[in-house]
Amino acid sequence: MAEDVEIEIFGQVFRVAAGEATPAYIQRLAYYVDEKMRAIASATKTMPLNRMAILTALNIADDLFKLRDSYEQSARLVDAKTEQLISLVREQLSNESSEHGL
């Protein structure tokens, strides 16, 4: 059975099931969300909590999408570099075979 973890986000306490995650990981997530909400609260005028939660969710989704895009770009670059290296190795092996009359 998943362990319940008590977290606090923006002054509100919640109990959530950790599932496969460790309680420490759940606490880290809660801290991240809390920090995002506090940053939005400090940058905006007073607004209802539900609106602040929606803005926080949008900001976190923006972070996620930017990281995904960055990851995908990096993966494409690694793939291209890998293909270049494979081509260079094949070319070198072919040259060595030709030099040795194989």
N, C-alpha and C positions, 0 to 999 in steps of 0.2 A: 504494500500500500504506500502511496506517495506521502511523503512527509509534508505537513503544513508548515509554512514559513510566515512569520509575522513581518510585514514590511510597512514602512511609512513613506508616503508620497504626498508632498505638499501639505503636511500636517494631518493627513488622514491615515489611519491605521487600517491595514487589510491583512487578512489571512489568505494565503494562496497555496495551492498544492504545488509542490516542487516538481512533481513528475519524475523524470529521469535526471533532472538537474540537481546540483548540490544546493543546500541552503545558502552557501556563500555566493554562488552564482546568481541566485534569485535576488539576494541583497544587492549585488553589483548592478543588476538590471534596474532595481527600484531606485538606487542611488542615481543612476544615469537619467531616468525619467524625472526624478525629483529635481535634479540640477537643470534639466531642460525647462521644466515648468517654472522654476525660480528665475531663470534667465528671461523667459518670456514675460513673467510678472513684473520684473524690474524694468523691462523695456516698453511696457504698454501701460495704458491707463487701467484703472480698475475695470475688470470685466467678470462676468459670471464664470464660475469654475468649469462648467461644461464647455464653454467657448475656449477657455485656456487649455483644457485637455485636448480639444480638437486641434488647436494651433500647435500644441506640443506633438501630437500624433503626426501632423503634417511635416513638422520639422524633422522628426525622427525618420519618417518615410523619405524625406529629401536626402538625409544622411545616407540611408540605406541605398537609394537609387544611385547616388554619386559613387558610393563604394563599389556597387555592382558594375557600374560603367567602367570605373578604374580597373577593377579586376578583369573584366572582359577585354579591355584594351591591353592590359599586361599579358593576359593569356594569349592573345593574338600575336603579340610581339615575341613571346617565348616560342610559340609555334613557328613563326617565320624564321627566327634565329636557329631553331632546331633543324628546320629543313635546310637552311644554308650550311650548317655544320655537317649534316648528313651528305649533302652534295659535295662538299669539300673532301670529306673522308673517302667517298666513292671515287672521286676524281683522283685523289692521291693513290688509292689502291690500284686503280686502273693504270695509272702512270707507272707504278712500281711493277705491275705485271708485265707491261709492255717492255720495260727496260730489262727485265730478266727473261724475256722471251717466253713467257707463260701464256 
